[in-house]
Amino acid sequence: MSTLGEDIRPVVTVTLNPAIDQTITVEALRPGHVHRASAVRRNAGGKGVNVASCLADWGTPVVATGLLGSGNAAAFEALFAAKGIADRFVRLPGETRVNVKIADLAAADTTDLNLPGLTADADADALDRVRRTLRELVLPGTPVLLAGSLPDGLPADSYATLTADLRAQGARVVLDSSGPPLAAALAAPDLPFCIKPNRHELEAWAGAPLPTTANLLEAARGLHRNGVAVVVVSLGADGALFVADGPALHARLPMVNALSTVGAGDAMVAGLIAAFGADLPLEGIARLSVAFATAKLGCFGPNLPGADAVRALAGQVELSTL
């Protein structure tokens, strides 16, 4: 068995609707009032890009693909060059969307304003171009992440289509999405290997509130019985639930002072993929993914601290069997 940090298998991340995250920090957010920002940061982002960035920090080779606006691709190209991420994005005319994130220091919370962006109508062949790229990149056993929302112009079953392609190629698919794209993927014959909904996303899929841990576990176990090998339900400061073969786990770390909560869920997905690549058991998967998410809280942007700091956090994760 590999130890933490020894994963050297290349990972492919797919981000069909990336974004430039503009994080504005204010002392206290008061709707309807004028604010003076204390800081502004801009990061190339989107779920798959954030995961690729964290995996690169961990030392995992990563290839990033998806759809990218040619008009403001420079921020992404700079990130990929700085972190050694292979850029196989399909360029479309126009600009990638900008997401405004207001970091409220007093509340230790973040408010998101997601702006409209690219439409795949500008290129009727957009999804097929990504499919062709993946056929070139993916070999049996390749870990592939499908992450985030879909741009206007792509059908809700786009992730279901990609999952079917990838499973036919022997890839291990991790899906992190929500709403109709997630529902379509979970209703398809070819299911992803792993999904990571948060409580709200799982409730939206279930069509009902899931107020208790027992309710969440019941929904997650139902998905596992249907064929999703690993179901992880992220619970923010309360950690996450992990459902696979055998007993389920609840994993958490005591809350730390967060410089930014933006991208913590994406860091958890990066930890999941790193753990899968290292062939860790469910306990190791839980420890490493929660450690990734917690370590990210101490960094601005889609970044992790050094591997030793992440390993130390993994050793401190509190686990309970459910």
N, C-alpha and C positions, 0 to 999 in steps of 0.2 A: 504494500500500500504506500502511496506517495504521502509525504509529509506536507504540512501547510506551506504553500509558496513554491512547490516544485512543479506546478502545472506549466508545461511548455507547449501544449497542443494549441494550434492556432484556432481562434474563435472568429466567426463571422457575425457581425451585427447588422441588422437591417432596420433603417429608420426612414419610413416613407413620408413623414411630416416633421422634419427637423425644425429647429428654431434657434434664434439668437436670444438668449436669456439676458434681459437687462434688469439687474437687481438694484433697486433704489432703497437705501437704508434711511429710516426716519426714527426719531426718538420715540414717538407715540403716534399711531395713525388715528386721526379723528375725521371721519367722513364729513364733508361739507366745509372743511377748514383748509387754509393755505398752510403748506408744510415747507420747511427748508430741509433738503436732504443732507445727510452727513456724509454720504458716500454713494457712488454709482459705479457698478461693475457690469461689463458686457462679456458674456461667454457664449461660444458656440455650443449649442445644446440640442435637446430632443433626447428622448429616453435612450435610444440605441447609441447615440453619440456619447452621452454621459456614461453609459456602461462601458463602452470602448475605452474611454478616458481612464476610468478607474481600473479596468483590467490592465491597461498599459502601465499604470503606476505600480501594479502588483507584479509586473514582469511577464505578463502573458502576451504572446504575439496576437495581434488583432487585425482583421480586415474589416473596414466599414463600408457599407454600401447602402443604397436607398435612392431617394430623389432629393436633389439639391438645386436651389435657384442659382443660376449663373451670375445674377446681378450682384449678389453680396456673398459669394462663396469664399472670399479671402479669409474671413474669421475662422471658418472651418479648416481651410487649407493650412493656416498657421498652426492650429491645434494639432492636426494630424502630423505635420512636419515636426513639431516640438516633441511629440510623444512617440514618434515612430509607428504611427498607425497607418496601415496601407489604405489609400483612398481609392475606392472603386465606385464612388457615387455616380449615378446617372445625372447629368446636368439638364435642367429644364429652363426655358426662357423665364425671366422674371426674378423676383427676390424671395428668398426664404423668409418666413414670418418672423416677427419679433414678439416675444412674450415679456411683458412687464411684470416684475415681481417686487412687491413692496414689503420690505423686511421691517417689521415693527419691533423695535428693541424692547419696549416696555412690556409688550404681550408675549415676547419670544415666539412670534408667529409670522407667517408670510401670506400675503394676499396676492393672488395671481390674476392678471389681465391678459388673456391670450388673444392676440390680434389675428385677423385673417391673413392667409399667406398664399402659397402657390395653389394653382388648380391644375390637376392632371389633364384637364380638357385641352390644355395648351399642347399636349403631346398624347395623342390617342393611343400610342404604343408604349406609354410610360411603364406600366406594370410588366408588360412583356419584356421590355429592356432590362428590368431588374431580374426577371426570371432567367433570362439568358445569362446575365452576369453571375447569378447564383449557380447555374449549371457549370460554369467555368471554374468556380471557386470551391464547390463542395465535393468532398470525398466521403465515403462511408465512415461514420464515426465523428464527422465534423460537428462541433457544437455551433448551433445557429440561433441567434436571438432575433425574434420579431417583436418590435417594440413601438409603442406609442399610438397616436391617433392616425387617421387616414386623411389625406388632403381631399379637398373637393374634387370630384371627377372620378374617384376610384370607388368601386362597389364595396358594400359592407363585407362581402365574403372574400376580400383580397387576402386576408391572413389565412383563411381556410384553403384558398388556392395555393398559396405559397407553402403551407404546411404539407399538403398532399404532394407537391413537387419534391419537397425536401425529404420527406419520409421515404419516397420512392428512391431517393439517392442515398438513403441510409444515414441521414443526418439525425442528430438529437436536437429537437426543437424546443426552445424555451419561448413562451409567449407572455408578454406583459402589455396588455391592452385593456380596454373597457368598452362598455356599451355594445352597440350592434356588432362591431368587429369581433369582440370577444364572444358574444353569443353565437355568431355565425360559425366561428372556429370550433366552439364546443358542441355545436349541433352537427358537425361534419363527421364523415366516417373515419377520417384520419386525424387523430387528436395529437396535440403537442405532448411532449414528454413532461413538461413542467409549466405551471402557470403561477403567477404571484399577484392575485388581486388584493386590494386593501378591503377593509370592512364595507365601505360604501360601494365599491365595485362589485363585491360578491352579493350584496343586497340587491343591487340593480339587476344582476344576472338572475338571482333567485326570484325577483319580483315581490319580495316581502322583507320586512325588517328582520334582522338577526341580532337581537339585543344581547344575547348571552353567549358565553363561550360554547355552551352545549349546542346552541343554534348554529354557530359558525362551524363547529366541528361536524355537525350533521351534514351541512351543505358541502363542506370540503371532502368528507368521506364519500358522499354520493358521487362527486366528480372523480374521485380516485377509483371507485368501483366501476365507473363508466369507462375507465381506460387512461386517465391522466396519471402518470406514474408518481409524480410529486406535486402536491398542492400546498402552497405556502400562502398564508393569509397574514399580511402585514397589519400591525395594530399601532403604529406610531410609537409613542413613548412606552406602550405596554409590550413592545417586542413583536413576536410573530408566532403563529401556529404552523406546525409542520406535519403534514399528513402524507404517509407513504405506506409501504407494507409494514406491518407490525404496529406497536403503540405509537400514538401521536405525541408530539412534543410541544411544549410552550417554552420559548426562549426569550430572555430579555436581559438587558444591562441597565444598571441605574442610569438615570438621565444625566447628561453632561451639559456644561455650558456650551450652547450651540452658537457658533459664528454664523451659520446659515443652515436652515433645514432644507433648502432647495437641493433636490437630487438625492436625498437620503434613501428613498425607495429604489432609485436606480442603482445606488451603491449596493443595496441589498441584493439586487439581481446579479450584479457583478460578482458578489461573494458566492451566490448560488452556483454560477457558472464555473468560477474558480474551484469550488468544492467538487462539482461534478467531474471536472477535468482531473482532479487529484484522486478520484474514486473514493471519496470519504463516505463513511456511513452516515445515517440520518443525523446522529448527534454532531458529527463533524460539520455536516452541511449547515445545521442550525447555528453552531458556534461561529463559523466563519462568515456566514451571511449577515448575522446580527452584528458581528464585529466590524465588517465593512460599513454597514449603515451608521453605526455609532462613530467610527473613525471619521467618516465624511462630515459629521456635524462640526468638527473642529477645523474644517477647511472651507474657504470660499471656492465656488465653482465646482466642476466635476473632477475633484481631485481627492487623493488619499495621502495620508502621511506614509512614512517608511514602513516596510513590511514588519519590522520588529514591533512597532507600536500596534499594528493590527493583530499580530500574533498574541501580544500581551492581552489585548482586549478579548480575543477569542477564549483565552484561558479563564477570563472572569465572567463569562456568560452564565447566567443562572438558568438551569434546565429543570423542567418538571415533566413527568409523564402523565398523559391524560387518558 
